[in-house]
Amino acid sequence: MEPIAFVTVITGLILLLLVMGAPVKPMRFLGGAFIKIIIGAIFLFFLNAFGNSIGVHVPINPATAAVAGFLGIPGVCALAAIQYWVI
């Protein structure tokens, strides 16, 4: 194989990977964020189910679900503390 053809094939493969790989990263980030928000809503559902006996009710909306999803259990505890003591 001639060097010019070899370089052309390698350059074409690199450009193909760059073009095909570029849309995957933002979609992976958005998909991961969406999954975390869903998990946060599930955490809040269980907090509301079990926190009803002590008078804690955190509304499930996109903002609280995002906080609970991205911060995890500490975020749920922070939302419960804010709801219980501040509001």
PDB file with one MODEL, atoms N, CA, C and O in Angstrom:
MODEL        1
ATOM      1  N   MET A   1       0.848  -1.176   0.000  1.00  0.00           N
ATOM      2  CA  MET A   1       0.000   0.000   0.000  1.00  0.00           C
ATOM      3  C   MET A   1       0.894   1.241   0.000  1.00  0.00           C
ATOM      4  O   MET A   1       1.895   1.307   0.714  1.00  0.00           O
ATOM      5  N   GLU A   2       0.522   2.181  -0.787  1.00  0.00           N
ATOM      6  CA  GLU A   2       1.294   3.405  -0.876  1.00  0.00           C
ATOM      7  C   GLU A   2       1.110   4.247   0.385  1.00  0.00           C
ATOM      8  O   GLU A   2       0.052   4.183   1.011  1.00  0.00           O
ATOM      9  N   PRO A   3       2.112   5.029   0.768  1.00  0.00           N
ATOM     10  CA  PRO A   3       2.011   5.848   1.974  1.00  0.00           C
ATOM     11  C   PRO A   3       0.878   6.866   1.907  1.00  0.00           C
ATOM     12  O   PRO A   3       0.254   7.157   2.928  1.00  0.00           O
ATOM     13  N   ILE A   4       0.601   7.412   0.727  1.00  0.00           N
ATOM     14  CA  ILE A   4      -0.459   8.421   0.610  1.00  0.00           C
ATOM     15  C   ILE A   4      -1.819   7.778   0.873  1.00  0.00           C
ATOM     16  O   ILE A   4      -2.661   8.368   1.550  1.00  0.00           O
ATOM     17  N   ALA A   5      -2.038   6.592   0.352  1.00  0.00           N
ATOM     18  CA  ALA A   5      -3.304   5.892   0.580  1.00  0.00           C
ATOM     19  C   ALA A   5      -3.446   5.504   2.044  1.00  0.00           C
ATOM     20  O   ALA A   5      -4.538   5.593   2.606  1.00  0.00           O
ATOM     21  N   PHE A   6      -2.355   5.076   2.667  1.00  0.00           N
ATOM     22  CA  PHE A   6      -2.378   4.691   4.078  1.00  0.00           C
ATOM     23  C   PHE A   6      -2.726   5.884   4.965  1.00  0.00           C
ATOM     24  O   PHE A   6      -3.558   5.767   5.864  1.00  0.00           O
ATOM     25  N   VAL A   7      -2.100   7.018   4.721  1.00  0.00           N
ATOM     26  CA  VAL A   7      -2.368   8.241   5.491  1.00  0.00           C
ATOM     27  C   VAL A   7      -3.803   8.693   5.259  1.00  0.00           C
ATOM     28  O   VAL A   7      -4.467   9.137   6.195  1.00  0.00           O
ATOM     29  N   THR A   8      -4.287   8.590   4.038  1.00  0.00           N
ATOM     30  CA  THR A   8      -5.662   8.991   3.734  1.00  0.00           C
ATOM     31  C   THR A   8      -6.662   8.115   4.465  1.00  0.00           C
ATOM     32  O   THR A   8      -7.646   8.620   5.005  1.00  0.00           O
ATOM     33  N   VAL A   9      -6.427   6.809   4.492  1.00  0.00           N
ATOM     34  CA  VAL A   9      -7.341   5.893   5.194  1.00  0.00           C
ATOM     35  C   VAL A   9      -7.329   6.172   6.691  1.00  0.00           C
ATOM     36  O   VAL A   9      -8.389   6.228   7.314  1.00  0.00           O
ATOM     37  N   ILE A  10      -6.156   6.347   7.274  1.00  0.00           N
ATOM     38  CA  ILE A  10      -6.059   6.626   8.711  1.00  0.00           C
ATOM     39  C   ILE A  10      -6.718   7.959   9.048  1.00  0.00           C
ATOM     40  O   ILE A  10      -7.433   8.053  10.046  1.00  0.00           O
ATOM     41  N   THR A  11      -6.495   8.985   8.240  1.00  0.00           N
ATOM     42  CA  THR A  11      -7.124  10.289   8.468  1.00  0.00           C
ATOM     43  C   THR A  11      -8.640  10.185   8.353  1.00  0.00           C
ATOM     44  O   THR A  11      -9.365  10.783   9.148  1.00  0.00           O
ATOM     45  N   GLY A  12      -9.117   9.439   7.380  1.00  0.00           N
ATOM     46  CA  GLY A  12     -10.555   9.242   7.228  1.00  0.00           C
ATOM     47  C   GLY A  12     -11.166   8.522   8.417  1.00  0.00           C
ATOM     48  O   GLY A  12     -12.255   8.880   8.866  1.00  0.00           O
ATOM     49  N   LEU A  13     -10.472   7.504   8.936  1.00  0.00           N
ATOM     50  CA  LEU A  13     -10.980   6.797  10.120  1.00  0.00           C
ATOM     51  C   LEU A  13     -10.992   7.695  11.352  1.00  0.00           C
ATOM     52  O   LEU A  13     -11.926   7.641  12.152  1.00  0.00           O
ATOM     53  N   ILE A  14      -9.971   8.510  11.506  1.00  0.00           N
ATOM     54  CA  ILE A  14      -9.937   9.428  12.643  1.00  0.00           C
ATOM     55  C   ILE A  14     -11.072  10.446  12.544  1.00  0.00           C
ATOM     56  O   ILE A  14     -11.736  10.722  13.544  1.00  0.00           O
ATOM     57  N   LEU A  15     -11.304  11.002  11.372  1.00  0.00           N
ATOM     58  CA  LEU A  15     -12.406  11.958  11.196  1.00  0.00           C
ATOM     59  C   LEU A  15     -13.751  11.288  11.422  1.00  0.00           C
ATOM     60  O   LEU A  15     -14.648  11.890  12.012  1.00  0.00           O
ATOM     61  N   LEU A  16     -13.907  10.053  10.962  1.00  0.00           N
ATOM     62  CA  LEU A  16     -15.155   9.330  11.185  1.00  0.00           C
ATOM     63  C   LEU A  16     -15.412   9.107  12.671  1.00  0.00           C
ATOM     64  O   LEU A  16     -16.537   9.275  13.141  1.00  0.00           O
ATOM     65  N   LEU A  17     -14.380   8.731  13.402  1.00  0.00           N
ATOM     66  CA  LEU A  17     -14.528   8.543  14.842  1.00  0.00           C
ATOM     67  C   LEU A  17     -14.836   9.857  15.557  1.00  0.00           C
ATOM     68  O   LEU A  17     -15.625   9.881  16.502  1.00  0.00           O
ATOM     69  N   LEU A  18     -14.222  10.938  15.115  1.00  0.00           N
ATOM     70  CA  LEU A  18     -14.506  12.243  15.730  1.00  0.00           C
ATOM     71  C   LEU A  18     -15.942  12.677  15.472  1.00  0.00           C
ATOM     72  O   LEU A  18     -16.604  13.207  16.364  1.00  0.00           O
ATOM     73  N   VAL A  19     -16.416  12.455  14.267  1.00  0.00           N
ATOM     74  CA  VAL A  19     -17.780  12.868  13.922  1.00  0.00           C
ATOM     75  C   VAL A  19     -18.807  11.975  14.606  1.00  0.00           C
ATOM     76  O   VAL A  19     -19.817  12.467  15.111  1.00  0.00           O
ATOM     77  N   MET A  20     -18.561  10.679  14.625  1.00  0.00           N
ATOM     78  CA  MET A  20     -19.525   9.752  15.225  1.00  0.00           C
ATOM     79  C   MET A  20     -19.477   9.791  16.746  1.00  0.00           C
ATOM     80  O   MET A  20     -20.500   9.572  17.396  1.00  0.00           O
ATOM     81  N   GLY A  21     -18.322  10.063  17.323  1.00  0.00           N
ATOM     82  CA  GLY A  21     -18.187  10.070  18.768  1.00  0.00           C
ATOM     83  C   GLY A  21     -18.650  11.357  19.416  1.00  0.00           C
ATOM     84  O   GLY A  21     -18.965  11.364  20.605  1.00  0.00           O
ATOM     85  N   ALA A  22     -18.699  12.441  18.673  1.00  0.00           N
ATOM     86  CA  ALA A  22     -19.059  13.733  19.247  1.00  0.00           C
ATOM     87  C   ALA A  22     -20.496  13.777  19.753  1.00  0.00           C
ATOM     88  O   ALA A  22     -20.709  14.263  20.864  1.00  0.00           O
ATOM     89  N   PRO A  23     -21.507  13.296  19.006  1.00  0.00           N
ATOM     90  CA  PRO A  23     -22.865  13.370  19.523  1.00  0.00           C
ATOM     91  C   PRO A  23     -23.133  12.405  20.685  1.00  0.00           C
ATOM     92  O   PRO A  23     -24.116  12.569  21.407  1.00  0.00           O
ATOM     93  N   VAL A  24     -22.285  11.423  20.866  1.00  0.00           N
ATOM     94  CA  VAL A  24     -22.530  10.436  21.910  1.00  0.00           C
ATOM     95  C   VAL A  24     -22.285  11.023  23.294  1.00  0.00           C
ATOM     96  O   VAL A  24     -23.027  10.715  24.227  1.00  0.00           O
ATOM     97  N   LYS A  25     -21.267  11.860  23.450  1.00  0.00           N
ATOM     98  CA  LYS A  25     -20.919  12.387  24.765  1.00  0.00           C
ATOM     99  C   LYS A  25     -22.016  13.268  25.366  1.00  0.00           C
ATOM    100  O   LYS A  25     -22.355  13.064  26.532  1.00  0.00           O
ATOM    101  N   PRO A  26     -22.589  14.231  24.644  1.00  0.00           N
ATOM    102  CA  PRO A  26     -23.672  15.017  25.249  1.00  0.00           C
ATOM    103  C   PRO A  26     -24.907  14.167  25.570  1.00  0.00           C
ATOM    104  O   PRO A  26     -25.582  14.399  26.573  1.00  0.00           O
ATOM    105  N   MET A  27     -25.193  13.199  24.727  1.00  0.00           N
ATOM    106  CA  MET A  27     -26.344  12.344  24.997  1.00  0.00           C
ATOM    107  C   MET A  27     -26.099  11.477  26.223  1.00  0.00           C
ATOM    108  O   MET A  27     -27.023  11.215  26.994  1.00  0.00           O
ATOM    109  N   ARG A  28     -24.865  11.031  26.408  1.00  0.00           N
ATOM    110  CA  ARG A  28     -24.535  10.240  27.589  1.00  0.00           C
ATOM    111  C   ARG A  28     -24.670  11.101  28.847  1.00  0.00           C
ATOM    112  O   ARG A  28     -25.162  10.627  29.871  1.00  0.00           O
ATOM    113  N   PHE A  29     -24.238  12.362  28.778  1.00  0.00           N
ATOM    114  CA  PHE A  29     -24.357  13.266  29.919  1.00  0.00           C
ATOM    115  C   PHE A  29     -25.825  13.538  30.236  1.00  0.00           C
ATOM    116  O   PHE A  29     -26.224  13.490  31.400  1.00  0.00           O
ATOM    117  N   LEU A  30     -26.628  13.822  29.220  1.00  0.00           N
ATOM    118  CA  LEU A  30     -28.046  14.086  29.453  1.00  0.00           C
ATOM    119  C   LEU A  30     -28.765  12.843  29.970  1.00  0.00           C
ATOM    120  O   LEU A  30     -29.635  12.942  30.836  1.00  0.00           O
ATOM    121  N   GLY A  31     -28.412  11.697  29.452  1.00  0.00           N
ATOM    122  CA  GLY A  31     -29.016  10.451  29.929  1.00  0.00           C
ATOM    123  C   GLY A  31     -28.664  10.183  31.377  1.00  0.00           C
ATOM    124  O   GLY A  31     -29.520   9.778  32.163  1.00  0.00           O
ATOM    125  N   GLY A  32     -27.410  10.405  31.736  1.00  0.00           N
ATOM    126  CA  GLY A  32     -26.987  10.221  33.124  1.00  0.00           C
ATOM    127  C   GLY A  32     -27.681  11.201  34.061  1.00  0.00           C
ATOM    128  O   GLY A  32     -28.078  10.829  35.166  1.00  0.00           O
ATOM    129  N   ALA A  33     -27.829  12.442  33.630  1.00  0.00           N
ATOM    130  CA  ALA A  33     -28.517  13.443  34.442  1.00  0.00           C
ATOM    131  C   ALA A  33     -29.985  13.072  34.622  1.00  0.00           C
ATOM    132  O   ALA A  33     -30.537  13.228  35.711  1.00  0.00           O
ATOM    133  N   PHE A  34     -30.619  12.583  33.558  1.00  0.00           N
ATOM    134  CA  PHE A  34     -32.020  12.184  33.639  1.00  0.00           C
ATOM    135  C   PHE A  34     -32.195  11.012  34.609  1.00  0.00           C
ATOM    136  O   PHE A  34     -33.142  10.997  35.395  1.00  0.00           O
ATOM    137  N   ILE A  35     -31.299  10.045  34.560  1.00  0.00           N
ATOM    138  CA  ILE A  35     -31.365   8.896  35.464  1.00  0.00           C
ATOM    139  C   ILE A  35     -31.177   9.347  36.906  1.00  0.00           C
ATOM    140  O   ILE A  35     -31.866   8.850  37.796  1.00  0.00           O
ATOM    141  N   LYS A  36     -30.258  10.279  37.156  1.00  0.00           N
ATOM    142  CA  LYS A  36     -30.044  10.776  38.514  1.00  0.00           C
ATOM    143  C   LYS A  36     -31.269  11.512  39.038  1.00  0.00           C
ATOM    144  O   LYS A  36     -31.603  11.396  40.217  1.00  0.00           O
ATOM    145  N   ILE A  37     -31.936  12.261  38.183  1.00  0.00           N
ATOM    146  CA  ILE A  37     -33.150  12.968  38.614  1.00  0.00           C
ATOM    147  C   ILE A  37     -34.256  11.968  38.951  1.00  0.00           C
ATOM    148  O   ILE A  37     -34.993  12.166  39.917  1.00  0.00           O
ATOM    149  N   ILE A  38     -34.379  10.900  38.168  1.00  0.00           N
ATOM    150  CA  ILE A  38     -35.375   9.863  38.462  1.00  0.00           C
ATOM    151  C   ILE A  38     -35.055   9.187  39.794  1.00  0.00           C
ATOM    152  O   ILE A  38     -35.955   8.943  40.598  1.00  0.00           O
ATOM    153  N   ILE A  39     -33.780   8.883  40.030  1.00  0.00           N
ATOM    154  CA  ILE A  39     -33.387   8.265  41.295  1.00  0.00           C
ATOM    155  C   ILE A  39     -33.660   9.224  42.457  1.00  0.00           C
ATOM    156  O   ILE A  39     -34.091   8.789  43.524  1.00  0.00           O
ATOM    157  N   GLY A  40     -33.415  10.512  42.264  1.00  0.00           N
ATOM    158  CA  GLY A  40     -33.723  11.502  43.296  1.00  0.00           C
ATOM    159  C   GLY A  40     -35.207  11.558  43.600  1.00  0.00           C
ATOM    160  O   GLY A  40     -35.591  11.704  44.760  1.00  0.00           O
ATOM    161  N   ALA A  41     -36.049  11.443  42.583  1.00  0.00           N
ATOM    162  CA  ALA A  41     -37.499  11.430  42.810  1.00  0.00           C
ATOM    163  C   ALA A  41     -37.906  10.181  43.592  1.00  0.00           C
ATOM    164  O   ALA A  41     -38.804  10.238  44.431  1.00  0.00           O
ATOM    165  N   ILE A  42     -37.254   9.066  43.320  1.00  0.00           N
ATOM    166  CA  ILE A  42     -37.553   7.840  44.075  1.00  0.00           C
ATOM    167  C   ILE A  42     -37.118   7.991  45.527  1.00  0.00           C
ATOM    168  O   ILE A  42     -37.837   7.568  46.432  1.00  0.00           O
ATOM    169  N   PHE A  43     -35.942   8.594  45.763  1.00  0.00           N
ATOM    170  CA  PHE A  43     -35.505   8.876  47.131  1.00  0.00           C
ATOM    171  C   PHE A  43     -36.519   9.753  47.853  1.00  0.00           C
ATOM    172  O   PHE A  43     -36.852   9.493  49.009  1.00  0.00           O
ATOM    173  N   LEU A  44     -37.006  10.778  47.186  1.00  0.00           N
ATOM    174  CA  LEU A  44     -37.980  11.676  47.817  1.00  0.00           C
ATOM    175  C   LEU A  44     -39.304  10.973  48.076  1.00  0.00           C
ATOM    176  O   LEU A  44     -39.971  11.247  49.074  1.00  0.00           O
ATOM    177  N   PHE A  45     -39.684  10.073  47.186  1.00  0.00           N
ATOM    178  CA  PHE A  45     -40.915   9.306  47.411  1.00  0.00           C
ATOM    179  C   PHE A  45     -40.801   8.493  48.700  1.00  0.00           C
ATOM    180  O   PHE A  45     -41.720   8.484  49.519  1.00  0.00           O
ATOM    181  N   PHE A  46     -39.658   7.803  48.874  1.00  0.00           N
ATOM    182  CA  PHE A  46     -39.477   7.013  50.088  1.00  0.00           C
ATOM    183  C   PHE A  46     -39.356   7.904  51.322  1.00  0.00           C
ATOM    184  O   PHE A  46     -39.819   7.528  52.399  1.00  0.00           O
ATOM    185  N   LEU A  47     -38.745   9.072  51.181  1.00  0.00           N
ATOM    186  CA  LEU A  47     -38.686  10.011  52.308  1.00  0.00           C
ATOM    187  C   LEU A  47     -40.090  10.438  52.706  1.00  0.00           C
ATOM    188  O   LEU A  47     -40.408  10.492  53.894  1.00  0.00           O
ATOM    189  N   ASN A  48     -40.926  10.740  51.731  1.00  0.00           N
ATOM    190  CA  ASN A  48     -42.288  11.154  52.033  1.00  0.00           C
ATOM    191  C   ASN A  48     -43.101  10.003  52.602  1.00  0.00           C
ATOM    192  O   ASN A  48     -43.947  10.214  53.470  1.00  0.00           O
ATOM    193  N   ALA A  49     -42.857   8.787  52.124  1.00  0.00           N
ATOM    194  CA  ALA A  49     -43.602   7.635  52.630  1.00  0.00           C
ATOM    195  C   ALA A  49     -43.253   7.338  54.088  1.00  0.00           C
ATOM    196  O   ALA A  49     -44.139   7.079  54.903  1.00  0.00           O
ATOM    197  N   PHE A  50     -41.962   7.377  54.410  1.00  0.00           N
ATOM    198  CA  PHE A  50     -41.545   7.056  55.774  1.00  0.00           C
ATOM    199  C   PHE A  50     -41.458   8.283  56.677  1.00  0.00           C
ATOM    200  O   PHE A  50     -41.511   8.144  57.899  1.00  0.00           O
ATOM    201  N   GLY A  51     -41.329   9.463  56.114  1.00  0.00           N
ATOM    202  CA  GLY A  51     -41.236  10.679  56.910  1.00  0.00           C
ATOM    203  C   GLY A  51     -42.582  11.245  57.311  1.00  0.00           C
ATOM    204  O   GLY A  51     -42.651  12.208  58.075  1.00  0.00           O
ATOM    205  N   ASN A  52     -43.650  10.655  56.803  1.00  0.00           N
ATOM    206  CA  ASN A  52     -44.995  11.116  57.136  1.00  0.00           C
ATOM    207  C   ASN A  52     -45.280  10.978  58.623  1.00  0.00           C
ATOM    208  O   ASN A  52     -46.026  11.777  59.188  1.00  0.00           O
ATOM    209  N   SER A  53     -44.698   9.979  59.257  1.00  0.00           N
ATOM    210  CA  SER A  53     -44.956   9.759  60.685  1.00  0.00           C
ATOM    211  C   SER A  53     -44.324  10.841  61.559  1.00  0.00           C
ATOM    212  O   SER A  53     -44.806  11.092  62.663  1.00  0.00           O
ATOM    213  N   ILE A  54     -43.258  11.487  61.089  1.00  0.00           N
ATOM    214  CA  ILE A  54     -42.638  12.548  61.886  1.00  0.00           C
ATOM    215  C   ILE A  54     -42.948  13.933  61.338  1.00  0.00           C
ATOM    216  O   ILE A  54     -42.411  14.928  61.824  1.00  0.00           O
ATOM    217  N   GLY A  55     -43.796  14.000  60.345  1.00  0.00           N
ATOM    218  CA  GLY A  55     -44.240  15.287  59.824  1.00  0.00           C
ATOM    219  C   GLY A  55     -43.340  15.918  58.786  1.00  0.00           C
ATOM    220  O   GLY A  55     -43.349  17.139  58.632  1.00  0.00           O
ATOM    221  N   VAL A  56     -42.568  15.129  58.073  1.00  0.00           N
ATOM    222  CA  VAL A  56     -41.692  15.654  57.030  1.00  0.00           C
ATOM    223  C   VAL A  56     -42.294  15.311  55.681  1.00  0.00           C
ATOM    224  O   VAL A  56     -42.527  14.143  55.369  1.00  0.00           O
ATOM    225  N   HIS A  57     -42.542  16.337  54.887  1.00  0.00           N
ATOM    226  CA  HIS A  57     -43.032  16.137  53.528  1.00  0.00           C
ATOM    227  C   HIS A  57     -42.286  17.093  52.618  1.00  0.00           C
ATOM    228  O   HIS A  57     -42.434  18.311  52.723  1.00  0.00           O
ATOM    229  N   VAL A  58     -41.481  16.532  51.723  1.00  0.00           N
ATOM    230  CA  VAL A  58     -40.727  17.327  50.750  1.00  0.00           C
ATOM    231  C   VAL A  58     -41.429  17.162  49.415  1.00  0.00           C
ATOM    232  O   VAL A  58     -41.564  16.036  48.935  1.00  0.00           O
ATOM    233  N   PRO A  59     -41.880  18.244  48.802  1.00  0.00           N
ATOM    234  CA  PRO A  59     -42.553  18.106  47.512  1.00  0.00           C
ATOM    235  C   PRO A  59     -41.604  17.566  46.443  1.00  0.00           C
ATOM    236  O   PRO A  59     -40.420  17.902  46.409  1.00  0.00           O
ATOM    237  N   ILE A  60     -42.150  16.731  45.584  1.00  0.00           N
ATOM    238  CA  ILE A  60     -41.350  16.166  44.495  1.00  0.00           C
ATOM    239  C   ILE A  60     -41.564  17.022  43.253  1.00  0.00           C
ATOM    240  O   ILE A  60     -42.610  16.959  42.607  1.00  0.00           O
ATOM    241  N   ASN A  61     -40.556  17.817  42.936  1.00  0.00           N
ATOM    242  CA  ASN A  61     -40.561  18.621  41.718  1.00  0.00           C
ATOM    243  C   ASN A  61     -39.176  18.517  41.086  1.00  0.00           C
ATOM    244  O   ASN A  61     -38.272  17.946  41.697  1.00  0.00           O
ATOM    245  N   PRO A  62     -38.986  19.048  39.887  1.00  0.00           N
ATOM    246  CA  PRO A  62     -37.681  18.875  39.238  1.00  0.00           C
ATOM    247  C   PRO A  62     -36.498  19.422  40.052  1.00  0.00           C
ATOM    248  O   PRO A  62     -35.414  18.840  40.018  1.00  0.00           O
ATOM    249  N   ALA A  63     -36.686  20.511  40.769  1.00  0.00           N
ATOM    250  CA  ALA A  63     -35.577  21.086  41.532  1.00  0.00           C
ATOM    251  C   ALA A  63     -35.186  20.196  42.708  1.00  0.00           C
ATOM    252  O   ALA A  63     -34.002  19.919  42.902  1.00  0.00           O
ATOM    253  N   THR A  64     -36.154  19.747  43.491  1.00  0.00           N
ATOM    254  CA  THR A  64     -35.827  18.891  44.626  1.00  0.00           C
ATOM    255  C   THR A  64     -35.346  17.519  44.168  1.00  0.00           C
ATOM    256  O   THR A  64     -34.474  16.926  44.804  1.00  0.00           O
ATOM    257  N   ALA A  65     -35.901  17.011  43.078  1.00  0.00           N
ATOM    258  CA  ALA A  65     -35.442  15.721  42.551  1.00  0.00           C
ATOM    259  C   ALA A  65     -34.009  15.832  42.044  1.00  0.00           C
ATOM    260  O   ALA A  65     -33.228  14.893  42.199  1.00  0.00           O
ATOM    261  N   ALA A  66     -33.651  16.966  41.439  1.00  0.00           N
ATOM    262  CA  ALA A  66     -32.279  17.163  40.964  1.00  0.00           C
ATOM    263  C   ALA A  66     -31.317  17.248  42.145  1.00  0.00           C
ATOM    264  O   ALA A  66     -30.236  16.660  42.098  1.00  0.00           O
ATOM    265  N   VAL A  67     -31.686  17.964  43.193  1.00  0.00           N
ATOM    266  CA  VAL A  67     -30.828  18.059  44.380  1.00  0.00           C
ATOM    267  C   VAL A  67     -30.644  16.681  44.995  1.00  0.00           C
ATOM    268  O   VAL A  67     -29.524  16.288  45.324  1.00  0.00           O
ATOM    269  N   ALA A  68     -31.732  15.950  45.150  1.00  0.00           N
ATOM    270  CA  ALA A  68     -31.652  14.618  45.747  1.00  0.00           C
ATOM    271  C   ALA A  68     -30.889  13.650  44.851  1.00  0.00           C
ATOM    272  O   ALA A  68     -30.158  12.793  45.348  1.00  0.00           O
ATOM    273  N   GLY A  69     -31.048  13.775  43.559  1.00  0.00           N
ATOM    274  CA  GLY A  69     -30.377  12.868  42.639  1.00  0.00           C
ATOM    275  C   GLY A  69     -28.894  13.115  42.535  1.00  0.00           C
ATOM    276  O   GLY A  69     -28.110  12.165  42.545  1.00  0.00           O
ATOM    277  N   PHE A  70     -28.485  14.372  42.434  1.00  0.00           N
ATOM    278  CA  PHE A  70     -27.069  14.677  42.263  1.00  0.00           C
ATOM    279  C   PHE A  70     -26.294  14.603  43.574  1.00  0.00           C
ATOM    280  O   PHE A  70     -25.108  14.276  43.566  1.00  0.00           O
ATOM    281  N   LEU A  71     -26.945  14.901  44.705  1.00  0.00           N
ATOM    282  CA  LEU A  71     -26.251  14.849  45.982  1.00  0.00           C
ATOM    283  C   LEU A  71     -26.458  13.536  46.720  1.00  0.00           C
ATOM    284  O   LEU A  71     -25.730  13.232  47.665  1.00  0.00           O
ATOM    285  N   GLY A  72     -27.442  12.760  46.299  1.00  0.00           N
ATOM    286  CA  GLY A  72     -27.668  11.455  46.918  1.00  0.00           C
ATOM    287  C   GLY A  72     -28.352  11.571  48.272  1.00  0.00           C
ATOM    288  O   GLY A  72     -29.167  12.463  48.502  1.00  0.00           O
ATOM    289  N   ILE A  73     -28.001  10.646  49.162  1.00  0.00           N
ATOM    290  CA  ILE A  73     -28.608  10.594  50.499  1.00  0.00           C
ATOM    291  C   ILE A  73     -28.334  11.884  51.299  1.00  0.00           C
ATOM    292  O   ILE A  73     -29.248  12.362  51.971  1.00  0.00           O
ATOM    293  N   PRO A  74     -27.131  12.465  51.259  1.00  0.00           N
ATOM    294  CA  PRO A  74     -26.945  13.738  51.965  1.00  0.00           C
ATOM    295  C   PRO A  74     -27.861  14.845  51.442  1.00  0.00           C
ATOM    296  O   PRO A  74     -28.312  15.690  52.215  1.00  0.00           O
ATOM    297  N   GLY A  75     -28.137  14.846  50.153  1.00  0.00           N
ATOM    298  CA  GLY A  75     -29.066  15.826  49.599  1.00  0.00           C
ATOM    299  C   GLY A  75     -30.481  15.626  50.096  1.00  0.00           C
ATOM    300  O   GLY A  75     -31.191  16.592  50.374  1.00  0.00           O
ATOM    301  N   VAL A  76     -30.895  14.365  50.209  1.00  0.00           N
ATOM    302  CA  VAL A  76     -32.226  14.069  50.738  1.00  0.00           C
ATOM    303  C   VAL A  76     -32.314  14.494  52.195  1.00  0.00           C
ATOM    304  O   VAL A  76     -33.319  15.062  52.622  1.00  0.00           O
ATOM    305  N   CYS A  77     -31.261  14.220  52.957  1.00  0.00           N
ATOM    306  CA  CYS A  77     -31.242  14.637  54.360  1.00  0.00           C
ATOM    307  C   CYS A  77     -31.264  16.160  54.481  1.00  0.00           C
ATOM    308  O   CYS A  77     -31.928  16.702  55.365  1.00  0.00           O
ATOM    309  N   ALA A  78     -30.547  16.849  53.602  1.00  0.00           N
ATOM    310  CA  ALA A  78     -30.545  18.312  53.631  1.00  0.00           C
ATOM    311  C   ALA A  78     -31.926  18.863  53.293  1.00  0.00           C
ATOM    312  O   ALA A  78     -32.390  19.810  53.929  1.00  0.00           O
ATOM    313  N   LEU A  79     -32.586  18.275  52.292  1.00  0.00           N
ATOM    314  CA  LEU A  79     -33.939  18.730  51.950  1.00  0.00           C
ATOM    315  C   LEU A  79     -34.906  18.476  53.097  1.00  0.00           C
ATOM    316  O   LEU A  79     -35.771  19.305  53.380  1.00  0.00           O
ATOM    317  N   ALA A  80     -34.762  17.332  53.758  1.00  0.00           N
ATOM    318  CA  ALA A  80     -35.637  17.029  54.896  1.00  0.00           C
ATOM    319  C   ALA A  80     -35.389  17.997  56.046  1.00  0.00           C
ATOM    320  O   ALA A  80     -36.331  18.449  56.697  1.00  0.00           O
ATOM    321  N   ALA A  81     -34.121  18.315  56.295  1.00  0.00           N
ATOM    322  CA  ALA A  81     -33.803  19.266  57.369  1.00  0.00           C
ATOM    323  C   ALA A  81     -34.320  20.650  57.055  1.00  0.00           C
ATOM    324  O   ALA A  81     -34.840  21.337  57.934  1.00  0.00           O
ATOM    325  N   ILE A  82     -34.183  21.064  55.813  1.00  0.00           N
ATOM    326  CA  ILE A  82     -34.713  22.378  55.419  1.00  0.00           C
ATOM    327  C   ILE A  82     -36.226  22.397  55.580  1.00  0.00           C
ATOM    328  O   ILE A  82     -36.787  23.368  56.087  1.00  0.00           O
ATOM    329  N   GLN A  83     -36.881  21.337  55.154  1.00  0.00           N
ATOM    330  CA  GLN A  83     -38.340  21.281  55.264  1.00  0.00           C
ATOM    331  C   GLN A  83     -38.789  21.244  56.723  1.00  0.00           C
ATOM    332  O   GLN A  83     -39.780  21.875  57.091  1.00  0.00           O
ATOM    333  N   TYR A  84     -38.059  20.507  57.543  1.00  0.00           N
ATOM    334  CA  TYR A  84     -38.480  20.316  58.931  1.00  0.00           C
ATOM    335  C   TYR A  84     -38.223  21.550  59.780  1.00  0.00           C
ATOM    336  O   TYR A  84     -39.076  21.940  60.577  1.00  0.00           O
ATOM    337  N   TRP A  85     -37.044  22.177  59.618  1.00  0.00           N
ATOM    338  CA  TRP A  85     -36.682  23.269  60.518  1.00  0.00           C
ATOM    339  C   TRP A  85     -36.914  24.665  59.944  1.00  0.00           C
ATOM    340  O   TRP A  85     -37.226  25.589  60.694  1.00  0.00           O
ATOM    341  N   VAL A  86     -36.771  24.830  58.666  1.00  0.00           N
ATOM    342  CA  VAL A  86     -36.825  26.175  58.113  1.00  0.00           C
ATOM    343  C   VAL A  86     -38.227  26.539  57.651  1.00  0.00           C
ATOM    344  O   VAL A  86     -38.741  27.610  57.975  1.00  0.00           O
ATOM    345  N   ILE A  87     -38.831  25.652  56.902  1.00  0.00           N
ATOM    346  CA  ILE A  87     -40.116  25.998  56.290  1.00  0.00           C
ATOM    347  C   ILE A  87     -41.257  25.574  57.181  1.00  0.00           C
ATOM    348  O   ILE A  87     -42.420  25.781  56.836  1.00  0.00           O
TER     349      ILE A  87
ENDMDL
END
